């Protein structure tokens, strides 16, 4: 029997794939390849480069815990710096040479006879590997709006995930469809240049003030020379976010409804920014704070008070060659249409590629026929030697890097046990997976997503069946503890 070409194939060269590769190097594995459909690393921070792009959590928190970056320019760092951080980490830990770009993975199938994964590529022969890790991220499949006539528009169409860096909105009539987290960053930037800007809103979003600070040269030198200072700042930002998620989301029913304070803050911010009562009403969500990812901005609300910026909250009837016909029968003539319509998480991203496990089990079909589920947000029964880093119940709180930290610990325990036993395959048991699903269901029962008023939020936290199965409903500390101490008997080794 021929040996597999690789020990590991990792799909995705974003922060998830980079983190997985670093962990593999720590564990002594070197025969792995990272495949990515884009032409460079960075995942969503490579694909997205629209004006105003920045992190929406403090960058003291938004980084690998083992690799703090003393060079951030400010607390909410612009996107290009995040991309540069990804490149620096990949170079430092010597994983860039394992990457193959412009390589589209179309699917993977487990071969019971050879105990390998056969990974199909859009071009070229399939690759064989002992282990498969999908690190395709949660925000990797752009959503296109299903609006009558959308393909008939003859002007320029830009999706925020495919931005044209040479585009200049100066003097143009522009429309933005969408008011999610991306739009909150982009709209103020477009308003500075466009002659006329119309924003089409389906669901208002909660926006609170952004307390941003610049890290001067002195602070950066201090972070570099005394790393403990940066770790202390991270401890503060981590602790604050952890507290907000715990009391505002995870223990919404039993701890107390402190979300009201956040609603008041957002309301005061809106009132201070907008004097027009009717405009404030249109921009006020009717769902609970936290049902949808809240955003931070000091300029979003004020942008709508400018005379050339218009909020259209009554809906779209259709798109025509020269503009948008609104639900009230009026027409907005346009030069450029900007689609800030977010990402398709559930239909196109779970999983992002076709994955066929033992006995022909199709992962996507199984999730939809039963329930979305994954043991500790990482592994699935009947899928040997497979880890999915973008799975149901995987995303932890508001910070992807906390997710990556616990997943790396899970890998460390799992592959350490695999080596100790001299085994070649692992598979999580049906019993362990069912127990974990019951645990997640129970924890969600006390959360904002189950008890709170989220019906009108249209949040990507919810799957098509109405279950909030994206987030792992526990604290970072609890997730790290679970990842370090779960019973190894939850897996079968052979």
Secondary structure, DSSP 8 states (H G I E B T S, - for coil): ----SEEEEEE--SHHHHHHHHHHHHTT---EEEE-SSSSS-THHHH---TT-B-SS-TTTSS-TTS--TT-SBSS-BHHHHHHHHHHHHHHTT-GGGEE-S--EEEEEEETTTTEEEEEESSS--EEEEEEEE---SS-SB-----TTGGG--SEEEEGGG--TT---BT-EEEEE--SHHHHHHHHHHHTTBSEEEEE-SS---EE-----B--HHHHHHHHH-HHHHHHHHHHHHHHHHHHHIIIIITTTTT--THHHHHHHHHHHHHHH---HHHHHHTS-SS-TTSS--EE-SSHHHHTTSTTEEEE-S-EEEEETTEEEETTS-EEE-SEEEE---B--HHHHTTSSEEE-GGG-BHHHHHHHS----BTTTB-TT-TTEEESS-TT-B-TT-HHHHHHHHHHHHHHHHHHHHHHT-S-EEE-HHHHHHHHHHHHHHHTTSHHHHS--TT---TTS-TTS---SB--S-HHHHHHHHHH--GGGEEE-
